[in-house]
Amino acid sequence: AEMESDILRRVRTLLRELDGHHPACQCDQGMLRWTLHKKIDQNPSNSSVVVRILVKELERAERGDFRHYIIPLLHTLMYTLIKAPCISDELCSRVYDFCKKLLTLPKPFCTIGLDYAVRLKMERAAPGMLYQRMVISEQSLKSDLYPYQEKIFIFADPELLSKAICNALVTDTEAAQSSQSPRVCMCYVIIHAMQASLGEDCDISGLRASLQDMPTSDVEHWFRQVVAAVERAGSDASADRGQHAASLEKIYCSILSSMQGGDVPLGELQGIPLPNPNISFHLWTEGDQLWKELVLFIRPLSQSCESNCLSQDLENFEIQDIISDCECCEQTRFSVLSTDSGIERDLPAGAEEPLAPFSTETDQTRLQRKGGIKKKASPLESMAFLQPGCNGPGAKSPVKPQRRPGVPPEPAAPLQKLHTARIVLLGDDRILGRLAQAYYSLRKRETRRVFLTPRLNLQFYYIPVVMGQPGTLAVTDHAATSQEELCEVAAYLGRADLWYESNIHTLCHMIPKLATMPSSPSKHLMTDLFITDVIAYYVRMGVQPVCFQVYAVKIFFNDPTQEPAEDVFLTELCTQVQESIAHRDLSTNKKKMTLDGPGIDLTVTYRKVVVSSREKDLTLSLRSTGMVIKAIPANEAEDLVCLNVNITEIIRINNLSGRSFSAVTNRLKTCNIKIRSTEQRPFTVCLDKDSRRIYRNVISVEVSPCLEPSYCLQRTRTMKYNQHETEDVGLVKYMPKSLLLPINTFAGVIQ
């Protein structure tokens, strides 16, 4: 009873934090969920008690119409259920019934409820299935029945974070992987599956001892047997829980039969660790580094190639259409360049050859393609990166067989998205600006040559980290006046999703503190467990995206010979008057400022946003010292696809005492805007609050929602044949038009 009351108190404290009542101890803020799950890890027998309490709180929240409690409680419950050694079917049934009730609620409740209901149905038929699939995918364990792989990529900008933080994160991620091997993870899967189905009838100590004494080949054999039994029961709609337990019991007895000595007495439930996911830490120093890492995740280089070619090939990695064999990687040639039109009469005389010794007379007149131009390329430039691999599902044979007349070709097997890359960004809004650039570049590459899209699930996550130490850009950017302004995206996500606010946004100051704490055993334990667990919990349970519009900007310079620059931004565009350098310009500007006031004359053309959604173009002429265009709304109820423009206008006032000037702020809402200096005086443009992305000597700027590159390509192709059409026709109508950057949270945007 004392233990149950303590857990109930912790859950109620967690719910009070969602209502805005933060804990008395500031250091506990953002750690309530973590401490609750760590208490379960220390005493696994408490799992059923925690699940029962969370189910009661969910049912109470539904009756009392406290909807903002439902998603946090449900995520906490499901994470507990996955890690629990054994949960009764009665408790799983109660959770399953509650998830079905959520289907009558609006999004995101119905979406999350459906997802968890499907998972719970499989878990009830095959206990331990959710744990098994999570470990297999996160650790990339080889399994033909569940061939999915996941990896977490942490990207940090070394110019935004201190060296201490980067070193601490590298140390923690490496330490999290050091004690985990494929053999250990396979043993975890076997033991957890046995305990989840057999409960206290399972001798965990004896089973663990038997697996430790086995050679690795035997462990792999029993791992495959257990995975097959669990997958078979979870995939069969008519599967019986008792039959599944009986099949696992046979495997259990076979494993224990290798033990010498008498029977070991049965004990209580024991906790089986949930291994840390596969995490890699990257300092983001190159523009196309994200794309390179994703390519290597899909097609990893062999060890020999990696040592010989990786360092130099990644520097000039550009996919080309004319690619052939790669001797270093010993890849089969997939593609050659041919000038053959495919029409028999276009061939020169004597170009025909018989296909094969057994071909018939009719077959011998058919054509066979000759060798084309071959270009020696590095491993990363091989067409093996652009075509399905030779192994695994959806593989395509490197040698295309000749088709006999009248026989239809075999349909190609569809590619499966077996890989999931979870990209975690650490930093402030400036690293999200770099992500928007990289994502736009990636989408353009995929438009020219599709490779990652049909093979990879790409998920983005954001953990804000705020610091203002000297030597970082946090104190040098003129566009950012406070730490809060540097984390506008995290603040918006926190307002939209209270569970993100509680678990992620509130930690923006804690990670730097943990990294700079003096070295001690308690500090090492704290950072290793806390930071790694927070990242793992976020990427495992946060699957609801919030989509942010990426904006395209075209910049024109006062030098007519200089080509216009094109870029994208996600959060903010800021303009300021540029001080002239030439002496003649200084004197001219000083006289003009005396007459007209500070600033420059601008013409602003924008498309006004009205309630009826009808477009209305307006033009303003004014004198301004600068403007700020924000893409992140201050309220979660506002539209994300809308720009909030704040223009600092200079107003001239004539009175008896003379001429004076005052500054007022004009506020506009628009999606498209053009800004032009009418007197040809330049100004500066800063994107995403990043001092590294400042454009100087600018006289004109055009801002509009960034279009999806695949949409642009398809529209261009369609317009060739429908030149008189002004609206989208054909396939273009059904393609996403705007480029949206999805960032995952626990609930998405709750309306």
VENTA-V398000 format. One record per residue. N is the residue number from 1. PSI is psi in whole degrees, -180 to 180 (* if undefined). Layout:
N/PSI + N/PSI
This chain:
1/-39 + 2/-42 + 3/-41 + 4/-40 + 5/-34 + 6/-42 + 7/-41 + 8/-39 + 9/-41 + 10/-41 + 11/-42 + 12/-36 + 13/-39 + 14/-41 + 15/-36 + 16/-33 + 17/-35 + 18/-26 + 19/2 + 20/1 + 21/92 + 22/152 + 23/153 + 24/-39 + 25/116 + 26/-29 + 27/-18 + 28/-11 + 29/125 + 30/1 + 31/4 + 32/-43 + 33/-41 + 34/-45 + 35/-34 + 36/-46 + 37/-33 + 38/-32 + 39/-34 + 40/-40 + 41/-36 + 42/-30 + 43/86 + 44/-23 + 45/-14 + 46/-7 + 47/-47 + 48/-37 + 49/-43 + 50/-45 + 51/-42 + 52/-42 + 53/-43 + 54/-36 + 55/-43 + 56/-42 + 57/-35 + 58/-45 + 59/-36 + 60/-39 + 61/-36 + 62/-43 + 63/-38 + 64/4 + 65/39 + 66/73 + 67/-27 + 68/-10 + 69/-24 + 70/-53 + 71/-45 + 72/-44 + 73/-39 + 74/-41 + 75/-43 + 76/-40 + 77/-46 + 78/-37 + 79/-38 + 80/-41 + 81/-38 + 82/-41 + 83/-15 + 84/143 + 85/-36 + 86/128 + 87/135 + 88/156 + 89/-30 + 90/-43 + 91/-43 + 92/-37 + 93/-40 + 94/-41 + 95/-41 + 96/-43 + 97/-37 + 98/-41 + 99/-35 + 100/-32 + 101/-29 + 102/-16 + 103/-17 + 104/-7 + 105/162 + 106/174 + 107/148 + 108/4 + 109/-45 + 110/-36 + 111/-48 + 112/-39 + 113/-41 + 114/-43 + 115/-48 + 116/-30 + 117/-40 + 118/-43 + 119/-42 + 120/-32 + 121/-41 + 122/-39 + 123/-35 + 124/-37 + 125/-35 + 126/88 + 127/137 + 128/3 + 129/-39 + 130/-41 + 131/-45 + 132/-48 + 133/-37 + 134/-44 + 135/-43 + 136/-46 + 137/-43 + 138/-32 + 139/0 + 140/44 + 141/140 + 142/121 + 143/120 + 144/-29 + 145/-25 + 146/79 + 147/32 + 148/147 + 149/142 + 150/152 + 151/142 + 152/125 + 153/115 + 154/121 + 155/129 + 156/140 + 157/117 + 158/-18 + 159/-9 + 160/-25 + 161/150 + 162/162 + 163/-33 + 164/-42 + 165/-46 + 166/-44 + 167/-41 + 168/-40 + 169/-40 + 170/-44 + 171/-42 + 172/-42 + 173/-37 + 174/-40 + 175/-33 + 176/-26 + 177/-15 + 178/-38 + 179/6 + 180/123 + 181/160 + 182/-37 + 183/-46 + 184/-43 + 185/-37 + 186/-38 + 187/-40 + 188/-44 + 189/-44 + 190/-49 + 191/-42 + 192/-42 + 193/-41 + 194/-47 + 195/-35 + 196/-32 + 197/-41 + 198/-18 + 199/-135 + 200/-7 + 201/-1 + 202/128 + 203/93 + 204/-42 + 205/-44 + 206/-39 + 207/-43 + 208/-40 + 209/-41 + 210/-43 + 211/-35 + 212/-33 + 213/-11 + 214/152 + 215/159 + 216/-35 + 217/-38 + 218/-38 + 219/-42 + 220/-37 + 221/-50 + 222/-30 + 223/-45 + 224/-37 + 225/-44 + 226/-44 + 227/-42 + 228/-42 + 229/-44 + 230/-44 + 231/-38 + 232/-43 + 233/-39 + 234/-26 + 235/-15 + 236/118 + 237/-29 + 238/17 + 239/144 + 240/132 + 241/-35 + 242/-41 + 243/-38 + 244/-43 + 245/-37 + 246/-39 + 247/-39 + 248/-31 + 249/-36 + 250/-44 + 251/-41 + 252/-45 + 253/-36 + 254/-38 + 255/-43 + 256/-19 + 257/-20 + 258/-10 + 259/146 + 260/149 + 261/-174 + 262/-177 + 263/142 + 264/132 + 265/144 + 266/149 + 267/-170 + 268/175 + 269/141 + 270/145 + 271/137 + 272/119 + 273/144 + 274/109 + 275/148 + 276/142 + 277/166 + 278/110 + 279/134 + 280/139 + 281/134 + 282/131 + 283/119 + 284/99 + 285/-15 + 286/149 + 287/-41 + 288/22 + 289/-37 + 290/-47 + 291/-40 + 292/-44 + 293/-37 + 294/-39 + 295/-43 + 296/-28 + 297/-38 + 298/-43 + 299/77 + 300/142 + 301/152 + 302/162 + 303/-39 + 304/-42 + 305/-38 + 306/-39 + 307/-31 + 308/-38 + 309/-20 + 310/-46 + 311/-43 + 312/-30 + 313/-32 + 314/-21 + 315/-35 + 316/49 + 317/107 + 318/121 + 319/132 + 320/157 + 321/-25 + 322/93 + 323/149 + 324/-144 + 325/153 + 326/106 + 327/-32 + 328/-44 + 329/-4 + 330/45 + 331/148 + 332/141 + 333/125 + 334/-28 + 335/142 + 336/157 + 337/127 + 338/141 + 339/6 + 340/126 + 341/-14 + 342/-2 + 343/131 + 344/-38 + 345/-15 + 346/-12 + 347/145 + 348/165 + 349/142 + 350/13 + 351/-9 + 352/141 + 353/150 + 354/149 + 355/-45 + 356/158 + 357/-29 + 358/4 + 359/150 + 360/174 + 361/-36 + 362/-40 + 363/-28 + 364/-15 + 365/-6 + 366/161 + 367/152 + 368/131 + 369/141 + 370/168 + 371/144 + 372/-164 + 373/135 + 374/137 + 375/122 + 376/130 + 377/164 + 378/168 + 379/-39 + 380/-21 + 381/2 + 382/149 + 383/-9 + 384/-23 + 385/-19 + 386/-10 + 387/160 + 388/146 + 389/169 + 390/-11 + 391/156 + 392/178 + 393/145 + 394/15 + 395/150 + 396/135 + 397/136 + 398/-22 + 399/119 + 400/118 + 401/149 + 402/137 + 403/133 + 404/156 + 405/137 + 406/-2 + 407/119 + 408/148 + 409/150 + 410/134 + 411/139 + 412/140 + 413/132 + 414/144 + 415/142 + 416/141 + 417/85 + 418/-11 + 419/140 + 420/120 + 421/121 + 422/108 + 423/116 + 424/122 + 425/128 + 426/125 + 427/-150 + 428/-160 + 429/-23 + 430/-35 + 431/-27 + 432/-32 + 433/-40 + 434/-37 + 435/-40 + 436/-42 + 437/-47 + 438/-38 + 439/-41 + 440/-43 + 441/-41 + 442/-42 + 443/-35 + 444/-40 + 445/-43 + 446/-28 + 447/-40 + 448/-39 + 449/105 + 450/124 + 451/-57 + 452/-37 + 453/-49 + 454/-6 + 455/-17 + 456/132 + 457/123 + 458/120 + 459/137 + 460/140 + 461/153 + 462/122 + 463/111 + 464/137 + 465/121 + 466/132 + 467/156 + 468/36 + 469/150 + 470/146 + 471/-6 + 472/164 + 473/-8 + 474/-27 + 475/-2 + 476/-17 + 477/122 + 478/-21 + 479/-18 + 480/115 + 481/-13 + 482/162 + 483/-31 + 484/-37 + 485/-23 + 486/-10 + 487/47 + 488/-35 + 489/-45 + 490/-39 + 491/-41 + 492/-45 + 493/-36 + 494/-36 + 495/-36 + 496/-32 + 497/106 + 498/-29 + 499/-32 + 500/-42 + 501/-42 + 502/-38 + 503/-26 + 504/-55 + 505/-37 + 506/-8 + 507/5 + 508/-28 + 509/-16 + 510/-38 + 511/-45 + 512/-36 + 513/-43 + 514/-37 + 515/-29 + 516/4 + 517/147 + 518/146 + 519/128 + 520/158 + 521/-40 + 522/-37 + 523/-43 + 524/-42 + 525/-41 + 526/-51 + 527/-40 + 528/-44 + 529/-45 + 530/-56 + 531/-46 + 532/-41 + 533/-38 + 534/-45 + 535/-44 + 536/-43 + 537/-42 + 538/-48 + 539/-26 + 540/-39 + 541/-19 + 542/95 + 543/10 + 544/114 + 545/146 + 546/120 + 547/123 + 548/136 + 549/130 + 550/135 + 551/140 + 552/141 + 553/134 + 554/126 + 555/127 + 556/142 + 557/162 + 558/-15 + 559/112 + 560/-21 + 561/-11 + 562/131 + 563/145 + 564/146 + 565/143 + 566/134 + 567/177 + 568/156 + 569/162 + 570/-38 + 571/-43 + 572/145 + 573/128 + 574/134 + 575/145 + 576/152 + 577/133 + 578/129 + 579/133 + 580/150 + 581/-39 + 582/144 + 583/-40 + 584/-43 + 585/-36 + 586/-44 + 587/-41 + 588/-45 + 589/-37 + 590/-42 + 591/-41 + 592/-38 + 593/-33 + 594/-35 + 595/-48 + 596/-9 + 597/175 + 598/164 + 599/-170 + 600/158 + 601/130 + 602/151 + 603/121 + 604/118 + 605/125 + 606/161 + 607/112 + 608/139 + 609/121 + 610/162 + 611/-35 + 612/-2 + 613/13 + 614/138 + 615/141 + 616/115 + 617/131 + 618/156 + 619/134 + 620/143 + 621/124 + 622/170 + 623/131 + 624/151 + 625/-9 + 626/170 + 627/158 + 628/124 + 629/113 + 630/135 + 631/-12 + 632/119 + 633/154 + 634/-15 + 635/136 + 636/-16 + 637/-15 + 638/162 + 639/134 + 640/-25 + 641/66 + 642/139 + 643/133 + 644/112 + 645/124 + 646/111 + 647/125 + 648/103 + 649/140 + 650/122 + 651/129 + 652/132 + 653/122 + 654/126 + 655/-177 + 656/-31 + 657/-6 + 658/-155 + 659/133 + 660/168 + 661/145 + 662/153 + 663/129 + 664/157 + 665/119 + 666/132 + 667/129 + 668/154 + 669/125 + 670/171 + 671/-24 + 672/135 + 673/144 + 674/133 + 675/129 + 676/136 + 677/116 + 678/-24 + 679/13 + 680/19 + 681/134 + 682/161 + 683/169 + 684/152 + 685/126 + 686/130 + 687/136 + 688/36 + 689/19 + 690/118 + 691/-15 + 692/-9 + 693/52 + 694/130 + 695/133 + 696/165 + 697/44 + 698/138 + 699/-14 + 700/144 + 701/137 + 702/127 + 703/134 + 704/160 + 705/134 + 706/132 + 707/147 + 708/124 + 709/-37 + 710/-34 + 711/-44 + 712/-43 + 713/-46 + 714/-37 + 715/-40 + 716/-43 + 717/-39 + 718/-39 + 719/-20 + 720/-33 + 721/-6 + 722/66 + 723/-21 + 724/-4 + 725/132 + 726/-21 + 727/165 + 728/136 + 729/160 + 730/-142 + 731/-27 + 732/-33 + 733/-25 + 734/7 + 735/148 + 736/131 + 737/-43 + 738/150 + 739/114 + 740/137 + 741/110 + 742/128 + 743/124 + 744/141 + 745/-173 + 746/-29 + 747/-10 + 748/-150 + 749/117 + 750/117 + 751/*
